[in-house]
Amino acid sequence: MVAFMALSWELGYHARWIALYNRLSQPTFSVGEYDWDKHSQQRGWIWGTAANSTPTGPDHLRTSSSVFDFTSQFSLKSINSGNYTALYGFGNGIGMVGDTTDGMPWKDRAVTFLENHDTGYRTNLGTAYLQKSDFDAATAQFQTALKAAPDDATLHYDLGLALKLKDQLPAAVSEFERAAALDPNQADIHYTLGVTFWQQGDFEKATSALRAAIQSKPDYAEAHYTMGTILKQQGKLPEAAASLREAIRLQPEFAGAHTTLASTLRQLGDAEGAARENRLGTQISKDKTTLQAATFDTNSGIRLLKVGDLEGAISQFRAAIALAPTYAPAHFRLAEALQRKGETAAAGQEFQRAQELDPQLKP
């Protein structure tokens, strides 16, 4: 027998009555639909429905009713709409399906479901598991979704990614090849297939897949870069240099392409060209590191500003500007802090400098 309850504490029906019902009827499976958006209260409901309330800790939940996991469903819908913060909305995963609050296996009482056989739910849930590095769970979700949509290229690709991250490369290749056959114009599929072949040491198949990626997306800088790196390993230095130069043409700030090209040119005997590319790659890497530090200082200053520490905030903004004088957000935030301090003239100068660097920033 299966027991299903659509009940709410707010309507006066306490969880202990569910516990009593389950204790007397002894159903094979019991599930309740309880206050869709009240995640934390669902835990209380689960606890209160235990037919045997004597055990403590995780054992207490062994005789509890399960609950339909609407919080996960709502989170996945938010994620599907671009609200990726929903991945971390409950601190223990996206909903009841990942909940281990206080070391308790609440997630074991979560009942997930498909809405109108919508495989998007499984797809998004699998993607969420990938984000949380639970590759086994992600694989299971994608495999289940594929049973309903066996010709979905994206699902085959996502399953391939999960398998690749589990180091199951042959199985991953099979999924990527299936995805590429279903959607031959999707450059990312060919690119990831090429990288996987490269990991397996099959350079010929790797370059073939990368050429397919470039054919689908000629401005795919990463594909040109990876192609150049593989050709360099094969000893095809002129071809490698050509691919790396194309990557740089498409993405001039590609530090790795510059340094790999420098190594290739050195092997070709072009010492001057190698030195030039090495300098560029080193400078780009340094600039990126500096910008990251400036961004960190600016964000730190923003936090201090929010709690009213004007002097601390101003110090952080000035530190960011010292690291990266052309970082517009630091100038803009410094202007805001100076304005709040009453230093109007200095604030005006910083607002002007911020707008010179980024016209979209306006006080």
Secondary structure as UniProt FT lines:
FT   STRAND          2..5
FT   HELIX           9..11
FT   HELIX           15..25
FT   STRAND          29..32
FT   TURN            36..37
FT   HELIX           39..48
FT   HELIX           57..63
FT   STRAND          66..68
FT   HELIX           70..80
FT   TURN            81..82
FT   HELIX           84..88
FT   TURN            89..90
FT   HELIX           96..98
FT   HELIX           101..103
FT   HELIX           106..109
FT   STRAND          110..111
FT   TURN            116..117
FT   HELIX           119..131
FT   TURN            132..133
FT   HELIX           135..148
FT   TURN            150..151
FT   HELIX           153..165
FT   TURN            166..167
FT   HELIX           169..182
FT   TURN            184..185
FT   HELIX           187..199
FT   TURN            200..201
FT   HELIX           203..216
FT   TURN            218..219
FT   HELIX           221..233
FT   TURN            234..235
FT   HELIX           237..250
FT   TURN            252..253
FT   HELIX           255..267
FT   TURN            268..269
FT   HELIX           271..306
FT   TURN            307..308
FT   HELIX           310..323
FT   TURN            325..326
FT   HELIX           328..341
FT   HELIX           344..357
FT   TURN            359..360
//
